[in-house]
Amino acid sequence: MHVSKKYLTDESVHQALLLTDLTEESDPEHSVRIMVREILQGLAAAGWPQAQIQVGPRIVSAEENYGLLGYDPTEITLGSEHTRWVDEHSLLRTQTTSQIPAALQQAAKLRQPGQCVLLAAPGITFRRDSRDRWHCAEPHQMDIWVLGDPDLASHEHLLRLVSDILRLAVPDKPWVYSDSPHHYTEGGIEVNVINDGAPIEVLECGRIANSLLRRLQVNPLQHGGLALGMGLDRLIMLRKGIPDIRLLRDQNPRVQAQMHDLGPWTAVSRLPSITRDISLAVMPGLSEEILTERMLQAAGDCAGWIEEMRIKGRWSYPELPVKAIERLGLLPGQENVLLQVVLRDSSRSITTAEANAVYADIQAAMHEGAPGAGYRMESAKF
């Protein structure tokens, strides 16, 4: 399978490098960094090794981000729908796991029998993702890997690590797990915290795969351990009760004042949202990630207003009546996609005129049918 790559502009790369990493030192410190410190200190107090912090660049090689971790070069994850490629061989890291292979090799060289080493890699990552209150394109993550003797790599030790982390991060919240295979683990699981009766994915983990150790020239007969990656933004939202991931970076003084501790969120007036459906003629098969990215680019400086986008329906050319095809300007081979787009700003109300302008910009930029055609719909039933 051929993986398509679309390279970022120099300006896009520059903006990504300037974006504040909330896990880094600041004055005052952000709650994301405070949680990182609480988790690592708490793990040490619970008997795990003192963390060795791994800090790496935002631009990494494809080998670091994918190859060494066991991804096949033809996987769709490596395409531009999911990865922000800088050039043919480098990208904005999609996971803090990219910092682990070199650190794991070094730890294996220095580790003595019976000794455990804990590697922690917190930082900002870059995705092409869906848009709702739990997702953003620049999430913060932390990898925690524990390397020891081979018997450390057990399901019991893995659940102990998960339990200790969640006890520190989101005390008193129940959690469940299910099987979830990964490229670089064995016995992989996905862990969801139950919040208001709904499962929210917060981390994935597993035993370090022997195949990864061999690929890194680490002897699996002498070394083994645990691999875990967590979503820091979601853990902060669950810990404090924050309703929207965008609030972590919101510059409203009433919001920012609450982003420097782990205390409960005090509601800032939720200004009204505006919801519209946008009906588009586009080439078939565009993923949610591509549609979201095009929508954010079309919204320009107002992209921060977009609270959520979801696909309400898709219809192929033969499925639509003639009048709908004509009104849409749908061309043969295209499909009709109906998007629901929610706008809300936490600092002020968005006027109807402003909302109409944003929706019009999105419609004009994303429409691929006949020039001048296309329309918005409040609902669609074909």
Beta strands, then each sheet from edge to edge (+ up, - down):
strand 1: 51-53
strand 2: 59-61
strand 3: 90-92
strand 4: 117-124
strand 5: 140-148
strand 6: 175-179
strand 7: 185-195
strand 8: 198-208
strand 9: 224-231
strand 10: 274-282
strand 11: 306-316
strand 12: 335-343
strand 13: 375-376
sheet 1: 1+ 4+ 5- 9+ 8- 7+ 6-
sheet 2: 2+ 3-
sheet 3: 11+ 12- 10+ 13-
end
